[in-house]
């Protein structure tokens, strides 16, 4: 009695999943809209510039109001808290030559709404006093969201890897 119902339900679930994965696969086989890529690359460059200038306010402005920055000391919640965190960091630490390098040529845009994107990448920088430079590097992952016509950082995390 229940077997025909279960078979029908299983077939329905299979068809729904198959069409969902097909649409997902088709989306991921295409490149990101060049305008979105350009807007996100602009954020990346602004982040590097502000980081090199030790400008916490400009960095924080790149984040969404309710963004999260995941640091090696734990998560920081909200744009104002992110600004305060960077302000404190820049009081004791003065990095220069910070460069973020995205992995691949395009960020990955959500196939569901088109208002979210993510990417991974590497970063490197120099710190320390002149004549005594210390190189550091690591990896990062970032999620972007569209707020109106602008893209903002919704969440980013990073690690620091040992020197090679």
Buried (B, 14 or more C-beta within 10 A) or exposed (E): EEEEEEEEEEEEEEEEEEEEEEEEEEBEEEEBEEEBBEBBEEBBEBBBEBBBEBBBEBBBBBBBEEBBBBBEEEEBEBBEBBBBBBBEBBEEEEBBEBBBEBEEEBBBBBBEEEEBBBBBBBBBBBBBEEEEEEEBBBBBBBBBBBEEEEBBBBBBBBEEEEEE
